[in-house]
């Protein structure tokens, strides 16, 4: 078996309506030297049937015996992966065609960087653009924000060296905020970066308040656990900011607060045109 250059790990749980588009977006990548490891986390809908429609030897399907959660599913996928690099993919998102090629080129040109993210277009469940997120580029900027309770290194866009991810696996105890806990834990011995370019469409879940507030609770837990040397003032500041973000989530999900989602920068004409084509291609 020829070792693939990139292993894309795609956890799936009850994503019957969206997982086919996610898989198609990987198959449409301009860089073709990849394997796609789909880890089904005991779905109870038709997700498996959607995945099994693809007759592509680069796609490997694994099934968990029970619902283990995102962190454990990602760790299992990484254990089975053969690639030199790991890429993340969610079952309800869509990667732009140049995503893997752009992120691979960046890591190969920057040998001291362990993990690179990218910009995202935030879209509704019916694929209408809400706005774009262009994250900061440097490790220092990313980590400074992380100490305040939010790493602007968006989890669905992660692309990392395989040895880094094996050294820094996810903690399965964290049922939410797994990415935040890992980034906070690994920050002192790692180097992070972002491409500002939009390379993925992220379907917003702004209305799922219980999930968002639970995520904030896990962020506070990670701050308490991994910032012991920062002093109580820094940890309390981070927790207070996280609490304010939780309040903001509630406001954004309220009937009047929905208008605030328009505060996201709108996509430019090129991003809009690119998304229109990507969206159409992901449907067929």
TORLODREN-687017 format. One record per residue (C-alpha): residue in one letter; x, y, z; residue number from 1. Coordinates in nm, 3 decimals. Example, Ala and Ser with C-alpha at 12.3 -4.5 7.8 and 13.67 -1.06 7.14 Angstrom:
<recs>
- res, x, y, z, n
- a, 1.230, -0.450, 0.780, 1
- s, 1.367, -0.106, 0.714, 2
</recs>
This chain:
<recs>
- res, x, y, z, n
- x, 0.000, 0.000, 0.000, 1
- x, 0.131, 0.343, -0.096, 2
- x, 0.138, 0.579, 0.199, 3
- x, -0.083, 0.885, 0.139, 4
- x, 0.061, 1.228, 0.197, 5
- x, -0.244, 1.355, 0.389, 6
- x, -0.490, 1.175, 0.615, 7
- x, -0.822, 1.357, 0.647, 8
- x, -1.012, 1.246, 0.958, 9
- x, -1.388, 1.291, 0.942, 10
- x, -1.593, 1.201, 1.253, 11
- x, -1.963, 1.145, 1.187, 12
- x, -2.261, 1.131, 1.418, 13
- x, -2.613, 1.156, 1.275, 14
- x, -2.517, 1.374, 0.979, 15
- x, -2.730, 1.210, 0.710, 16
- x, -2.826, 1.542, 0.552, 17
- x, -2.476, 1.689, 0.519, 18
- x, -2.205, 1.421, 0.524, 19
- x, -2.222, 1.347, 0.150, 20
- x, -2.141, 1.711, 0.069, 21
- x, -1.850, 1.701, 0.314, 22
- x, -1.708, 1.389, 0.148, 23
- x, -1.757, 1.532, -0.201, 24
- x, -1.563, 1.842, -0.102, 25
- x, -1.262, 1.627, -0.011, 26
- x, -1.289, 1.426, -0.332, 27
- x, -1.294, 1.758, -0.523, 28
- x, -0.958, 1.873, -0.380, 29
- x, -0.701, 1.987, -0.634, 30
- x, -0.442, 1.788, -0.439, 31
- x, -0.532, 1.420, -0.476, 32
- x, -0.272, 1.246, -0.256, 33
- x, -0.495, 1.183, 0.045, 34
- x, -0.693, 0.923, 0.234, 35
- x, -1.023, 0.999, 0.405, 36
- x, -1.082, 0.818, 0.733, 37
- x, -1.448, 0.836, 0.828, 38
- x, -1.515, 0.746, 1.191, 39
- x, -1.884, 0.681, 1.251, 40
- x, -1.965, 0.741, 1.617, 41
- x, -2.261, 0.500, 1.638, 42
- x, -2.497, 0.704, 1.420, 43
- x, -2.863, 0.612, 1.440, 44
- x, -2.974, 0.778, 1.115, 45
- x, -2.880, 0.714, 0.753, 46
- x, -2.526, 0.853, 0.772, 47
- x, -2.362, 0.518, 0.695, 48
- x, -2.572, 0.468, 0.384, 49
- x, -2.464, 0.810, 0.256, 50
- x, -2.095, 0.730, 0.308, 51
- x, -2.117, 0.382, 0.157, 52
- x, -2.239, 0.532, -0.171, 53
- x, -1.884, 0.648, -0.250, 54
- x, -1.682, 0.390, -0.440, 55
- x, -1.340, 0.540, -0.372, 56
- x, -1.051, 0.327, -0.241, 57
- x, -0.908, 0.634, -0.066, 58
- x, -1.208, 0.639, 0.170, 59
- x, -1.191, 0.419, 0.479, 60
- x, -1.492, 0.376, 0.706, 61
- x, -1.456, 0.280, 1.072, 62
- x, -1.743, 0.233, 1.315, 63
- x, -1.734, 0.287, 1.690, 64
- x, -1.909, 0.022, 1.897, 65
- x, -2.086, 0.296, 2.092, 66
- x, -2.105, 0.673, 2.103, 67
- x, -1.757, 0.775, 2.223, 68
- x, -1.766, 1.147, 2.147, 69
- x, -1.567, 1.370, 1.916, 70
- x, -1.231, 1.356, 2.097, 71
- x, -1.217, 0.976, 2.114, 72
- x, -1.332, 0.945, 1.752, 73
- x, -1.061, 1.184, 1.633, 74
- x, -0.797, 0.998, 1.833, 75
- x, -0.908, 0.669, 1.678, 76
- x, -0.887, 0.817, 1.330, 77
- x, -0.539, 0.952, 1.395, 78
- x, -0.423, 0.614, 1.528, 79
- x, -0.531, 0.447, 1.204, 80
- x, -0.404, 0.723, 0.974, 81
- x, -0.101, 0.666, 0.750, 82
- x, -0.039, 1.018, 0.623, 83
- x, 0.253, 1.250, 0.693, 84
- x, -0.004, 1.522, 0.767, 85
- x, -0.344, 1.520, 0.935, 86
- x, -0.638, 1.737, 0.829, 87
- x, -0.966, 1.786, 1.014, 88
- x, -1.305, 1.771, 0.849, 89
- x, -1.651, 1.794, 1.003, 90
- x, -1.953, 1.612, 0.866, 91
- x, -2.156, 1.931, 0.824, 92
- x, -1.891, 2.154, 0.665, 93
- x, -1.751, 2.191, 0.313, 94
- x, -1.385, 2.234, 0.220, 95
- x, -1.293, 2.461, -0.071, 96
- x, -1.102, 2.282, -0.352, 97
- x, -0.765, 2.447, -0.279, 98
- x, -0.777, 2.384, 0.096, 99
- x, -0.540, 2.087, 0.129, 100
- x, -0.297, 2.221, -0.131, 101
- x, -0.274, 2.564, 0.035, 102
- x, -0.224, 2.431, 0.386, 103
- x, 0.026, 2.169, 0.275, 104
- x, 0.230, 2.432, 0.090, 105
- x, 0.234, 2.650, 0.401, 106
- x, 0.364, 2.377, 0.634, 107
- x, 0.625, 2.265, 0.385, 108
- x, 0.746, 2.625, 0.352, 109
- x, 0.744, 2.680, 0.732, 110
- x, 0.911, 2.376, 0.894, 111
- x, 0.884, 2.517, 1.248, 112
- x, 0.503, 2.544, 1.235, 113
- x, 0.315, 2.243, 1.373, 114
- x, -0.047, 2.334, 1.303, 115
- x, -0.208, 2.571, 1.055, 116
- x, -0.570, 2.682, 1.030, 117
- x, -0.753, 2.898, 0.778, 118
- x, -1.032, 3.147, 0.730, 119
- x, -1.393, 3.029, 0.718, 120
- x, -1.714, 3.138, 0.555, 121
- x, -2.001, 3.104, 0.803, 122
- x, -2.318, 2.984, 0.631, 123
- x, -2.670, 2.895, 0.740, 124
- x, -2.804, 2.542, 0.742, 125
- x, -2.938, 2.609, 0.393, 126
- x, -2.598, 2.738, 0.275, 127
- x, -2.665, 3.112, 0.271, 128
- x, -2.354, 3.316, 0.366, 129
- x, -2.367, 3.494, 0.701, 130
- x, -2.014, 3.636, 0.683, 131
- x, -1.647, 3.546, 0.687, 132
- x, -1.386, 3.493, 0.958, 133
- x, -1.026, 3.589, 0.879, 134
- x, -0.813, 3.475, 1.177, 135
- x, -0.484, 3.628, 1.295, 136
- x, -0.177, 3.473, 1.136, 137
- x, 0.088, 3.447, 1.409, 138
- x, 0.136, 3.211, 1.701, 139
- x, 0.163, 3.502, 1.943, 140
- x, -0.169, 3.656, 1.838, 141
- x, -0.346, 3.318, 1.844, 142
- x, -0.221, 3.232, 2.194, 143
- x, -0.286, 3.577, 2.337, 144
- x, -0.652, 3.533, 2.245, 145
- x, -0.649, 3.178, 2.380, 146
- x, -0.553, 3.294, 2.726, 147
- x, -0.867, 3.508, 2.718, 148
- x, -1.086, 3.206, 2.648, 149
- x, -1.098, 3.177, 2.268, 150
- x, -0.833, 3.045, 2.026, 151
- x, -0.892, 3.196, 1.679, 152
- x, -0.761, 2.877, 1.517, 153
- x, -1.084, 2.726, 1.392, 154
- x, -1.110, 2.354, 1.463, 155
- x, -1.272, 2.245, 1.132, 156
- x, -0.977, 2.397, 0.941, 157
- x, -0.690, 2.230, 1.129, 158
- x, -0.404, 2.089, 0.924, 159
- x, -0.111, 1.950, 1.125, 160
- x, 0.202, 1.743, 1.110, 161
- x, 0.115, 1.385, 1.202, 162
- x, 0.389, 1.356, 1.462, 163
- x, 0.261, 1.668, 1.639, 164
- x, -0.092, 1.533, 1.665, 165
- x, 0.030, 1.196, 1.790, 166
- x, 0.231, 1.374, 2.059, 167
- x, -0.072, 1.588, 2.148, 168
- x, -0.387, 1.373, 2.128, 169
- x, -0.729, 1.497, 2.232, 170
- x, -0.840, 1.445, 2.591, 171
- x, -1.158, 1.230, 2.575, 172
- x, -1.270, 1.372, 2.911, 173
- x, -1.359, 1.692, 2.725, 174
- x, -1.691, 1.629, 2.555, 175
- x, -1.686, 1.991, 2.434, 176
- x, -1.406, 2.244, 2.372, 177
- x, -1.166, 1.959, 2.286, 178
- x, -0.977, 2.186, 2.050, 179
- x, -0.942, 2.464, 2.307, 180
- x, -0.805, 2.226, 2.571, 181
- x, -0.552, 2.075, 2.328, 182
- x, -0.430, 2.414, 2.203, 183
- x, -0.395, 2.547, 2.556, 184
- x, -0.212, 2.235, 2.674, 185
- x, 0.028, 2.225, 2.379, 186
- x, 0.090, 2.597, 2.328, 187
- x, 0.420, 2.621, 2.518, 188
- x, 0.588, 2.352, 2.307, 189
- x, 0.418, 2.413, 1.972, 190
- x, 0.390, 2.673, 1.699, 191
- x, 0.052, 2.764, 1.550, 192
- x, -0.036, 2.970, 1.243, 193
- x, -0.331, 3.063, 1.025, 194
- x, -0.393, 3.135, 0.662, 195
- x, -0.628, 3.430, 0.635, 196
- x, -0.770, 3.290, 0.312, 197
- x, -1.120, 3.139, 0.336, 198
- x, -1.080, 2.766, 0.272, 199
- x, -1.388, 2.614, 0.437, 200
- x, -1.760, 2.676, 0.474, 201
- x, -1.879, 2.632, 0.831, 202
- x, -2.249, 2.573, 0.897, 203
- x, -2.357, 2.787, 1.191, 204
- x, -2.524, 2.634, 1.495, 205
- x, -2.594, 2.963, 1.671, 206
- x, -2.938, 2.855, 1.784, 207
- x, -2.814, 2.554, 1.983, 208
- x, -2.772, 2.736, 2.312, 209
- x, -2.737, 2.436, 2.542, 210
- x, -2.444, 2.310, 2.336, 211
- x, -2.273, 2.651, 2.331, 212
- x, -2.309, 2.713, 2.703, 213
- x, -2.179, 2.364, 2.779, 214
- x, -1.878, 2.438, 2.561, 215
- x, -1.809, 2.754, 2.763, 216
- x, -1.810, 2.545, 3.082, 217
- x, -1.542, 2.317, 2.939, 218
- x, -1.335, 2.620, 2.836, 219
- x, -1.338, 2.740, 3.199, 220
- x, -1.233, 2.390, 3.310, 221
- x, -0.937, 2.395, 3.069, 222
- x, -0.829, 2.742, 3.186, 223
- x, -0.827, 2.627, 3.548, 224
- x, -0.631, 2.315, 3.457, 225
- x, -0.367, 2.451, 3.220, 226
- x, -0.294, 2.803, 3.340, 227
- x, -0.170, 2.733, 3.694, 228
- x, 0.148, 2.933, 3.642, 229
- x, -0.037, 3.234, 3.507, 230
- x, -0.171, 3.338, 3.846, 231
- x, -0.528, 3.371, 3.963, 232
- x, -0.576, 3.716, 3.809, 233
- x, -0.514, 3.588, 3.456, 234
- x, -0.728, 3.281, 3.507, 235
- x, -1.013, 3.483, 3.657, 236
- x, -0.990, 3.729, 3.368, 237
- x, -1.012, 3.445, 3.119, 238
- x, -1.309, 3.293, 3.300, 239
- x, -1.490, 3.628, 3.317, 240
- x, -1.439, 3.685, 2.945, 241
- x, -1.564, 3.333, 2.876, 242
- x, -1.872, 3.405, 3.084, 243
- x, -1.937, 3.721, 2.886, 244
- x, -1.904, 3.524, 2.563, 245
- x, -2.164, 3.280, 2.698, 246
- x, -2.399, 3.572, 2.765, 247
- x, -2.329, 3.693, 2.412, 248
- x, -2.429, 3.353, 2.276, 249
- x, -2.766, 3.385, 2.448, 250
- x, -2.815, 3.734, 2.304, 251
- x, -2.721, 3.622, 1.954, 252
- x, -2.974, 3.338, 1.968, 253
- x, -3.260, 3.555, 2.092, 254
- x, -3.519, 3.679, 1.840, 255
- x, -3.385, 4.035, 1.857, 256
- x, -3.021, 3.928, 1.871, 257
- x, -3.032, 3.743, 1.541, 258
- x, -2.973, 4.075, 1.370, 259
- x, -2.631, 4.096, 1.536, 260
- x, -2.506, 3.805, 1.330, 261
- x, -2.477, 4.056, 1.049, 262
- x, -2.178, 4.201, 1.235, 263
- x, -1.960, 3.937, 1.070, 264
- x, -1.765, 4.090, 0.780, 265
- x, -1.946, 4.005, 0.455, 266
- x, -1.771, 3.791, 0.195, 267
- x, -1.609, 3.978, -0.091, 268
- x, -1.723, 3.913, -0.450, 269
- x, -1.450, 3.653, -0.512, 270
- x, -1.538, 3.462, -0.194, 271
- x, -1.908, 3.476, -0.281, 272
- x, -1.844, 3.349, -0.633, 273
- x, -1.614, 3.073, -0.508, 274
- x, -1.870, 2.958, -0.253, 275
- x, -2.147, 2.951, -0.513, 276
- x, -1.942, 2.712, -0.727, 277
- x, -1.825, 2.500, -0.431, 278
- x, -2.182, 2.476, -0.305, 279
- x, -2.309, 2.361, -0.644, 280
- x, -2.030, 2.104, -0.681, 281
- x, -2.093, 1.963, -0.332, 282
- x, -2.450, 1.879, -0.428, 283
- x, -2.353, 1.647, -0.714, 284
</recs>
